[in-house]
Amino acid sequence: MKLRRQAGDALDSAKETLSDVQEASRRVVATTEWATVALIAVSAVSVVALVLATVAYKRAGQEG
């Protein structure tokens, strides 16, 4: 009986650990998704800034 109880305790502990790992995995995925959104936003702003700088450079060349 003692061995069976120990095995049951070990199984419960393993289930709790698996649950913790699953929760951590969900958090990592959520963080990764937000990091991807932030990266896309920064990239979009960079592209717009580059286009505006190019237009300003070309206009300055035409005026000068």
RAHU-V138974 format. One record per backbone hydrogen bond with DSSP energy under -1.0 kcal/mol. CO is the residue of the C=O (numbers start at 1). NH is the residue of the N-H. Records with the same first field share a line. If there is no record, write none. Layout:
CO: NH, NH
//
This chain:
1: 5
2: 6
3: 7
4: 8
5: 9
6: 10
7: 11
8: 12
9: 13
10: 14
11: 15
12: 16
13: 17
14: 18
15: 19
16: 20
17: 21
18: 22
19: 23
20: 24
21: 25
22: 26
23: 27
24: 28
25: 29
26: 30
27: 31
28: 32
29: 33
30: 34
31: 35
32: 36
33: 37
34: 38
35: 39
36: 40
37: 41
38: 42
39: 43
40: 44
41: 45
42: 46
43: 47
44: 48
45: 49
46: 50
47: 51
48: 52
49: 53
50: 54
51: 55
52: 56
53: 57
54: 58
55: 59
56: 60
57: 61
58: 62
59: 63
60: 64
//
